[in-house]
Every structure is written in structure tokens, then in C-alpha cells.
Amino acid sequence: MYFIKKLTALLFSIIAIFVIYQDLSQVAIHSKKDKYEVEQKAEPAPLAYHVIPIKVQAGDTVLSIVERLNPHLNDIHNINIFADFQLINPESDPSSLTPGDIYYFPKYEK
């Protein structure tokens, strides 16, 4: 009788460990899938634009100038704005504009 109790306890432990392992591995698979889907959705669609040269004044930022040029677009992603600025001005750093210099900015189509 003692042997049967030990064997039952061992089988129960093995099944419990197996179920816990399966449950944890399922969560890991789903979390990786969800993370990949979120990363895919995070990339905004490219917008058509034309280039406008602007002389930067003290206190201007890339975002403030682009917002002035594009008052009709409220949902432009910052990712798009900085990527387009870098594409138009490959030698410039969007985080440090020099007042008095002329930079090219995107004016997005409606």
C-alpha cells in the first residue's frame, strides 16, 4: 500500500510539472507573437510630401516647423517626421538645428 501511495504521488508530481511547463511555454509563444504584431503595427505608412527650404530661427525645432507647415495634419507620427527630415537633410541632426541655417522640411500633401 505504501508503494502505491508513493507511485501515485510521483505520477501526480510529473503531471503537474508537465502541465505547468506547457502553460508557461504557451504564454511565451503568445507574448512573442503579440510583440511582433505590435512592432508591425507601430510603423506608420509613408506620406507623400514636397520639400520646402526654411531658414531656422532661435527656438525652432523640427516638430514646430513641420507643424507650422502642416496645420491640416494632426496625426503625423514623429517617426515619419524625423525619418523624412533625415532623408532630406542627410548631414543634419534633427535634435540640434543651428539658427540662421537653411534646412529642408517636408510639407505633406492633404
DSSP file (Angstrom, degrees, kcal/mol; ACC not computed):
  #  RESIDUE AA STRUCTURE BP1 BP2  ACC     N-H-->O    O-->H-N    N-H-->O    O-->H-N    TCO  KAPPA ALPHA  PHI   PSI    X-CA   Y-CA   Z-CA
    1    1 A M     >        0   0    0      0, 0.0     4,-1.8     0, 0.0     5,-0.1   0.000 360.0 360.0 360.0 -38.4    0.0    0.0    0.0
    2    2 A Y  H  >  +     0   0    0      1,-0.2     4,-2.0     2,-0.2     5,-0.1   0.874 360.0  53.5 -62.5 -38.7    2.9    2.4    0.8
    3    3 A F  H  > S+     0   0    0      1,-0.2     4,-2.5     2,-0.2    -1,-0.2   0.886 106.4  51.6 -64.7 -40.6    4.4    1.7   -2.7
    4    4 A I  H  > S+     0   0    0      2,-0.2     4,-2.6     1,-0.2    -1,-0.2   0.893 108.7  51.0 -66.0 -39.9    1.1    2.7   -4.4
    5    5 A K  H  X S+     0   0    0     -4,-1.8     4,-2.4     2,-0.2    -1,-0.2   0.918 112.3  46.8 -62.8 -43.2    0.9    6.0   -2.5
    6    6 A K  H  X S+     0   0    0     -4,-2.0     4,-2.4     2,-0.2    -2,-0.2   0.920 113.1  48.8 -63.6 -44.2    4.5    6.8   -3.5
    7    7 A L  H  X S+     0   0    0     -4,-2.5     4,-2.5     2,-0.2    -2,-0.2   0.900 112.0  48.8 -64.7 -41.5    3.8    5.9   -7.1
    8    8 A T  H  X S+     0   0    0     -4,-2.6     4,-2.5     2,-0.2    -1,-0.2   0.914 111.8  49.0 -64.0 -43.9    0.6    8.0   -7.2
    9    9 A A  H  X S+     0   0    0     -4,-2.4     4,-2.1     2,-0.2    -2,-0.2   0.899 112.1  49.1 -63.5 -40.9    2.4   11.0   -5.6
   10   10 A L  H  X S+     0   0    0     -4,-2.4     4,-2.4     2,-0.2    -2,-0.2   0.927 112.7  46.6 -64.4 -46.5    5.2   10.7   -8.2
   11   11 A L  H  X S+     0   0    0     -4,-2.5     4,-2.5     1,-0.2    -2,-0.2   0.907 112.3  50.7 -63.1 -41.9    2.8   10.4  -11.2
   12   12 A F  H  X S+     0   0    0     -4,-2.5     4,-2.4     1,-0.2    -1,-0.2   0.906 110.9  49.1 -61.9 -41.8    0.8   13.4   -9.9
   13   13 A S  H  X S+     0   0    0     -4,-2.1     4,-2.5     2,-0.2    -2,-0.2   0.908 111.1  49.4 -64.4 -42.8    4.0   15.4   -9.5
   14   14 A I  H  X S+     0   0    0     -4,-2.4     4,-2.3     2,-0.2    -2,-0.2   0.920 112.6  47.3 -63.5 -44.0    5.2   14.6  -13.0
   15   15 A I  H  X S+     0   0    0     -4,-2.5     4,-2.6     2,-0.2    -2,-0.2   0.912 111.9  50.5 -64.5 -42.0    1.8   15.5  -14.5
   16   16 A A  H  X S+     0   0    0     -4,-2.4     4,-2.4     2,-0.2    -2,-0.2   0.917 111.7  47.4 -62.6 -44.0    1.7   18.8  -12.5
   17   17 A I  H  X S+     0   0    0     -4,-2.5     4,-2.4     2,-0.2    -1,-0.2   0.906 112.5  50.1 -63.7 -41.6    5.2   19.7  -13.7
   18   18 A F  H  X S+     0   0    0     -4,-2.3     4,-2.5     2,-0.2    -2,-0.2   0.922 111.5  47.6 -63.0 -45.2    4.3   18.9  -17.3
   19   19 A V  H  X S+     0   0    0     -4,-2.6     4,-2.5     2,-0.2    -2,-0.2   0.912 112.8  48.6 -64.3 -43.2    1.1   21.0  -17.2
   20   20 A I  H  X S+     0   0    0     -4,-2.4     4,-2.5     2,-0.2    -1,-0.2   0.914 111.8  49.6 -63.1 -42.9    3.0   24.0  -15.6
   21   21 A Y  H  X S+     0   0    0     -4,-2.4     4,-2.3     2,-0.2    -2,-0.2   0.923 112.0  47.9 -61.9 -45.2    5.7   23.7  -18.3
   22   22 A Q  H  X S+     0   0    0     -4,-2.5     4,-2.0     1,-0.2    -2,-0.2   0.907 111.9  50.3 -62.4 -42.1    3.2   23.6  -21.1
   23   23 A D  H  X S+     0   0    0     -4,-2.5     4,-1.7     1,-0.2    -2,-0.2   0.922 112.2  46.2 -63.7 -44.7    1.3   26.5  -19.7
   24   24 A L  H  X S+     0   0    0     -4,-2.5     4,-1.9     1,-0.2    -1,-0.2   0.876 111.9  50.5 -67.4 -37.8    4.4   28.7  -19.4
   25   25 A S  H  X S+     0   0    0     -4,-2.3     4,-1.8    -5,-0.2    -1,-0.2   0.842 107.5  54.4 -71.1 -31.3    5.7   27.8  -22.8
   26   26 A Q  H  X S+     0   0    0     -4,-2.0     4,-2.3     2,-0.2    -2,-0.2   0.905 107.8  49.8 -65.4 -41.5    2.2   28.7  -24.3
   27   27 A V  H  X S+     0   0    0     -4,-1.7     4,-2.7     1,-0.2     5,-0.2   0.907 109.5  51.6 -63.4 -42.3    2.4   32.2  -22.7
   28   28 A A  H  X S+     0   0    0     -4,-1.9     4,-1.9     2,-0.2    -1,-0.2   0.897 110.2  48.8 -63.2 -40.1    5.9   32.7  -24.1
   29   29 A I  H  X S+     0   0    0     -4,-1.8     4,-2.0     1,-0.2    -2,-0.2   0.933 113.8  45.8 -65.6 -45.5    4.8   31.8  -27.6
   30   30 A H  H  X S+     0   0    0     -4,-2.3     4,-2.7     1,-0.2     5,-0.2   0.890 110.9  52.3 -66.7 -38.8    1.8   34.1  -27.4
   31   31 A S  H  X S+     0   0    0     -4,-2.7     4,-2.2     1,-0.2    -1,-0.2   0.884 109.9  48.9 -67.2 -36.4    3.8   37.0  -26.0
   32   32 A K  H  X S+     0   0    0     -4,-1.9     4,-2.1    -5,-0.2    -1,-0.2   0.910 112.7  48.5 -66.3 -40.4    6.4   36.8  -28.8
   33   33 A K  H  X S+     0   0    0     -4,-2.0     4,-2.1     2,-0.2    -2,-0.2   0.929 112.7  47.2 -64.9 -45.6    3.6   36.7  -31.3
   34   34 A D  H  X S+     0   0    0     -4,-2.7     4,-2.3     1,-0.2    -1,-0.2   0.887 110.7  52.2 -63.5 -39.7    1.8   39.7  -29.8
   35   35 A K  H  X S+     0   0    0     -4,-2.2     4,-2.3     1,-0.2    -1,-0.2   0.904 109.5  49.5 -63.8 -40.9    5.1   41.7  -29.6
   36   36 A Y  H  X S+     0   0    0     -4,-2.1     4,-2.0     1,-0.2    -1,-0.2   0.900 111.0  49.6 -65.3 -40.3    5.8   41.0  -33.3
   37   37 A E  H  X S+     0   0    0     -4,-2.1     4,-2.0     2,-0.2    -2,-0.2   0.891 110.7  50.1 -66.0 -38.5    2.3   42.2  -34.2
   38   38 A V  H  X S+     0   0    0     -4,-2.3     4,-1.5     1,-0.2    -2,-0.2   0.909 109.4  51.3 -65.3 -41.7    2.7   45.4  -32.1
   39   39 A E  H  X S+     0   0    0     -4,-2.3     4,-0.6     1,-0.2    -1,-0.2   0.881 110.1  49.7 -63.9 -37.3    6.0   46.1  -33.8
   40   40 A Q  H >< S+     0   0    0     -4,-2.0     3,-0.7     1,-0.2    -1,-0.2   0.895 111.8  47.7 -67.5 -38.9    4.5   45.7  -37.2
   41   41 A K  H 3< S+     0   0    0     -4,-2.0    -1,-0.2     1,-0.2    -2,-0.2   0.734  99.8  69.6 -73.4 -22.0    1.6   48.0  -36.4
   42   42 A A  H 3< S+     0   0    0     -4,-1.5    -1,-0.2    -5,-0.1    -2,-0.2   0.744  77.6  89.1 -70.8 -23.4    3.9   50.6  -34.9
   43   43 A E  S << S-     0   0    0     -3,-0.7     2,-0.1    -4,-0.6    -1,-0.0  -0.655  75.4-141.8 -80.0 116.0    5.4   51.6  -38.3
   44   44 A P        -     0   0    0      0, 0.0    -2,-0.1     0, 0.0     3,-0.1  -0.359  23.5 -98.7 -75.1 157.0    3.3   54.3  -39.8
   45   45 A A        -     0   0    0      1,-0.1     2,-0.1    -2,-0.1    35,-0.1  -0.479  44.6-102.6 -72.9 143.1    2.5   54.4  -43.5
   46   46 A P        -     0   0    0      0, 0.0     2,-0.3     0, 0.0    -1,-0.1  -0.400  35.5-145.4 -67.7 143.1    4.7   56.8  -45.6
   47   47 A L        -     0   0    0     -2,-0.1     2,-0.3    -3,-0.1    29,-0.0  -0.835  14.9-115.1-109.6 147.4    3.1   60.1  -46.6
   48   48 A A        +     0   0    0     -2,-0.3    61,-2.5    61,-0.1     2,-0.3  -0.589  46.7 158.6 -78.7 141.8    3.6   62.0  -49.8
   49   49 A Y  E     -A  108   0A   0     59,-0.3     2,-0.3    -2,-0.3    59,-0.2  -0.972  32.9-137.0-153.2 164.4    5.3   65.4  -49.4
   50   50 A H  E     -A  107   0A   0     57,-2.1    57,-3.0    -2,-0.3     2,-0.3  -0.888  34.2-103.8-123.5 164.1    7.3   68.0  -51.2
   51   51 A V  E     -A  106   0A   0     -2,-0.3    53,-0.0    55,-0.2    -2,-0.0  -0.681  28.0-171.2 -98.6 135.6   10.3   69.9  -49.8
   52   52 A I  E     -A  105   0A   0     53,-2.6    53,-2.7    -2,-0.3     2,-0.4  -0.990  19.0-137.2-123.2 124.0   10.3   73.5  -48.5
   53   53 A P  E     +A  104   0A   0      0, 0.0     2,-0.4     0, 0.0    51,-0.2  -0.668  28.8 180.0 -79.4 133.7   13.5   75.3  -47.6
   54   54 A I  E     -A  103   0A   0     49,-3.0    49,-2.5    -2,-0.4     2,-0.6  -0.998  29.5-130.6-137.2 137.0   13.3   77.3  -44.4
   55   55 A K  E     -A  102   0A   0     -2,-0.4    47,-0.2    47,-0.2     2,-0.2  -0.783  34.4-130.2 -84.8 120.2   15.7   79.5  -42.5
   56   56 A V        -     0   0    0     45,-2.7    44,-3.9    -2,-0.6     2,-0.2  -0.495  21.1-158.8 -77.7 136.7   15.7   78.3  -38.9
   57   57 A Q    >   -     0   0    0     42,-0.2     3,-2.0    -2,-0.2    -1,-0.0  -0.686  37.9 -73.3-108.1 165.7   15.3   80.9  -36.1
   58   58 A A  T 3  S+     0   0    0      1,-0.3    -1,-0.1    -2,-0.2     3,-0.1  -0.334 120.4  22.4 -59.3 133.9   16.2   80.6  -32.5
   59   59 A G  T 3  S+     0   0    0      1,-0.3    -1,-0.3    -3,-0.0     2,-0.2   0.276  90.9 131.7  91.5 -10.1   13.8   78.3  -30.6
   60   60 A D    <   -     0   0    0     -3,-2.0    -1,-0.3     4,-0.1     2,-0.3  -0.490  33.6-172.7 -74.8 144.3   12.7   76.4  -33.7
   61   61 A T     >  -     0   0    0     -2,-0.2     4,-2.2    -3,-0.1     5,-0.2  -0.860  38.7-107.2-126.3 166.4   12.6   72.6  -33.7
   62   62 A V  H  > S+     0   0    0     32,-0.6     4,-2.4    -2,-0.3     5,-0.2   0.930 120.7  47.6 -58.2 -45.9   11.9   70.2  -36.4
   63   63 A L  H  > S+     0   0    0      1,-0.2     4,-2.4     2,-0.2    -1,-0.2   0.905 110.3  50.7 -65.2 -41.6    8.5   69.4  -35.0
   64   64 A S  H  > S+     0   0    0      2,-0.2     4,-1.8     1,-0.2    -1,-0.2   0.907 113.3  45.4 -65.2 -40.0    7.5   73.0  -34.5
   65   65 A I  H  X S+     0   0    0     -4,-2.2     4,-2.3     2,-0.2    -2,-0.2   0.925 113.5  48.8 -68.6 -44.3    8.4   73.9  -38.1
   66   66 A V  H  X S+     0   0    0     -4,-2.4     4,-1.7    -5,-0.2    -2,-0.2   0.880 110.4  52.0 -64.5 -36.7    6.7   70.8  -39.6
   67   67 A E  H  < S+     0   0    0     -4,-2.4    -1,-0.2    -5,-0.2    -2,-0.2   0.877 109.6  49.6 -66.9 -36.3    3.5   71.6  -37.5
   68   68 A R  H  < S+     0   0    0     -4,-1.8    -2,-0.2     1,-0.2    -1,-0.2   0.893 113.7  45.8 -66.1 -39.3    3.5   75.2  -38.9
   69   69 A L  H  < S+     0   0    0     -4,-2.3    -2,-0.2     1,-0.2    -1,-0.2   0.782 121.6  37.9 -72.8 -26.6    3.9   73.9  -42.4
   70   70 A N    ><  +     0   0    0     -4,-1.7     3,-1.2    -5,-0.2    -1,-0.2  -0.518  60.5 151.0-126.6  63.1    1.2   71.2  -42.0
   71   71 A P  T 3  S+     0   0    0      0, 0.0    -1,-0.1     0, 0.0    -2,-0.1   0.745  73.6  62.5 -67.4 -20.0   -1.6   72.6  -39.8
   72   72 A H  T 3  S+     0   0    0     -3,-0.1     2,-0.7     1,-0.1    -2,-0.1   0.650  91.8  72.0 -79.4 -15.5   -4.1   70.3  -41.6
   73   73 A L    <   +     0   0    0     -3,-1.2     3,-0.2     1,-0.1    -1,-0.1  -0.886  46.3 161.6-108.2 113.0   -2.4   67.1  -40.4
   74   74 A N  S    S+     0   0    0     -2,-0.7    -1,-0.1     1,-0.1    -2,-0.0   0.614  71.3  57.5 -98.9 -16.1   -2.8   66.3  -36.8
   75   75 A D        +     0   0    0      2,-0.1     2,-0.4     0, 0.0    -1,-0.1   0.023  65.9 136.1-110.2  28.5   -1.9   62.6  -36.9
   76   76 A I        -     0   0    0     -3,-0.2     2,-0.2     1,-0.1    -3,-0.0  -0.612  54.2-127.2 -73.2 130.2    1.6   62.7  -38.4
   77   77 A H     >  -     0   0    0     -2,-0.4     4,-2.0     1,-0.1     3,-0.3  -0.566   6.6-131.6 -78.5 140.7    3.8   60.4  -36.5
   78   78 A N  H  > S+     0   0    0     -2,-0.2     4,-2.6     1,-0.2     5,-0.3   0.830 108.3  62.7 -58.8 -31.5    7.0   61.8  -35.1
   79   79 A I  H  > S+     0   0    0      1,-0.2     4,-2.2     2,-0.2    -1,-0.2   0.930 105.1  45.4 -60.5 -45.1    8.8   58.7  -36.6
   80   80 A N  H  > S+     0   0    0     -3,-0.3     4,-2.8     2,-0.2     5,-0.3   0.924 112.2  51.3 -62.5 -45.1    7.7   59.9  -40.1
   81   81 A I  H  X S+     0   0    0     -4,-2.0     4,-2.4     1,-0.2    -2,-0.2   0.941 114.3  41.2 -61.4 -49.7    8.7   63.5  -39.5
   82   82 A F  H  X S+     0   0    0     -4,-2.6     4,-2.5     2,-0.2    -1,-0.2   0.884 115.3  51.2 -68.5 -37.4   12.2   62.7  -38.2
   83   83 A A  H  X S+     0   0    0     -4,-2.2     4,-2.0    -5,-0.3    -2,-0.2   0.924 112.9  45.7 -64.8 -43.1   12.8   60.0  -40.9
   84   84 A D  H  X S+     0   0    0     -4,-2.8     4,-2.3     2,-0.2     5,-0.2   0.899 111.9  51.6 -67.2 -39.6   11.7   62.3  -43.7
   85   85 A F  H  X S+     0   0    0     -4,-2.4     4,-2.8    -5,-0.3    -2,-0.2   0.928 111.0  48.1 -61.5 -44.4   13.8   65.2  -42.3
   86   86 A Q  H  < S+     0   0    0     -4,-2.5    -1,-0.2     1,-0.2    -2,-0.2   0.868 110.9  51.7 -63.8 -36.4   16.9   62.9  -42.1
   87   87 A L  H  < S+     0   0    0     -4,-2.0    -1,-0.2     1,-0.2    -2,-0.2   0.898 115.9  40.0 -66.8 -40.2   16.2   61.7  -45.7
   88   88 A I  H  < S+     0   0    0     -4,-2.3    -2,-0.2     1,-0.3    -1,-0.2   0.858 128.2  32.3 -76.5 -36.9   16.0   65.3  -47.0
   89   89 A N    ><  +     0   0    0     -4,-2.8     3,-1.6    -5,-0.2    -1,-0.3  -0.699  68.9 170.0-121.1  75.7   18.9   66.6  -44.8
   90   90 A P  T 3  S+     0   0    0      0, 0.0    -1,-0.1     0, 0.0    -4,-0.1   0.745  77.8  49.1 -65.4 -22.7   21.3   63.6  -44.5
   91   91 A E  T 3  S+     0   0    0      2,-0.0     2,-0.3     0, 0.0    -5,-0.1   0.464  98.0  88.3 -93.3  -1.0   24.1   65.7  -42.9
   92   92 A S    <   -     0   0    0     -3,-1.6    -3,-0.1    -6,-0.2     5,-0.1  -0.711  68.9-136.5-105.1 149.3   21.9   67.3  -40.3
   93   93 A D    >   -     0   0    0      3,-0.4     3,-1.6    -2,-0.3    -2,-0.0  -0.909  11.4-151.1 -99.8 118.5   21.0   66.3  -36.8
   94   94 A P  T 3  S+     0   0    0      0, 0.0   -32,-0.6     0, 0.0     3,-0.3   0.705  93.5  58.1 -65.4 -17.6   17.2   66.9  -36.2
   95   95 A S  T 3  S+     0   0    0      1,-0.2     2,-0.2   -34,-0.1    -3,-0.0   0.576 110.1  41.9 -88.7  -8.5   17.8   67.4  -32.5
   96   96 A S    <   +     0   0    0     -3,-1.6    -3,-0.4     2,-0.0     2,-0.3  -0.648  69.7 176.6-141.0  83.3   20.2   70.3  -32.9
   97   97 A L        -     0   0    0     -3,-0.3   -37,-0.0   -37,-0.2     6,-0.0  -0.640  27.1-130.6 -83.8 142.7   19.3   72.8  -35.6
   98   98 A T    >   -     0   0    0     -2,-0.3     3,-1.9   -40,-0.1   -42,-0.3  -0.841  23.0-120.9 -96.4 120.1   21.5   75.8  -36.0
   99   99 A P  T 3  S+     0   0    0      0, 0.0   -42,-0.2     0, 0.0     3,-0.1  -0.328  97.7  27.5 -59.2 137.7   19.7   79.2  -36.0
  100  100 A G  T 3  S+     0   0    0    -44,-3.9     2,-0.2     1,-0.4   -43,-0.1   0.128  95.7 112.9  95.9 -19.8   20.3   81.1  -39.3
  101  101 A D    <   -     0   0    0     -3,-1.9   -45,-2.7   -45,-0.1     2,-0.5  -0.511  67.3-122.7 -83.4 154.6   21.0   77.9  -41.3
  102  102 A I  E     +A   55   0A   0    -47,-0.2     2,-0.3    -2,-0.2   -47,-0.2  -0.866  33.3 176.7-100.2 127.4   18.6   76.8  -44.1
  103  103 A Y  E     -A   54   0A   0    -49,-2.5   -49,-3.0    -2,-0.5     2,-0.5  -0.852  28.8-118.3-122.9 160.4   17.2   73.3  -43.8
  104  104 A Y  E     -A   53   0A   0     -2,-0.3   -16,-0.1   -51,-0.2   -15,-0.1  -0.875  30.7-170.1-103.6 132.4   14.7   71.5  -46.0
  105  105 A F  E     -A   52   0A   0    -53,-2.7   -53,-2.6    -2,-0.5     2,-0.4  -0.901  24.0-110.8-123.5 149.1   11.4   70.4  -44.4
  106  106 A P  E     -A   51   0A   0      0, 0.0     2,-0.6     0, 0.0   -55,-0.2  -0.634  19.4-163.1 -80.7 132.1    8.6   68.1  -45.6
  107  107 A K  E     -A   50   0A   0    -57,-3.0   -57,-2.1    -2,-0.4     2,-0.1  -0.951  23.5-142.7-110.4 108.6    5.2   69.7  -46.4
  108  108 A Y  E     -A   49   0A   0     -2,-0.6   -59,-0.3   -59,-0.2     2,-0.2  -0.391  11.3-116.7 -77.2 145.8    2.8   66.8  -46.5
  109  109 A E              0   0    0    -61,-2.5   -61,-0.1     1,-0.1    -1,-0.1  -0.486 360.0 360.0 -78.1 151.9    0.0   66.5  -49.0
  110  110 A K              0   0    0     -2,-0.2    -1,-0.1   -37,-0.0    -2,-0.0   0.475 360.0 360.0 -70.8 360.0   -3.5   66.5  -47.7
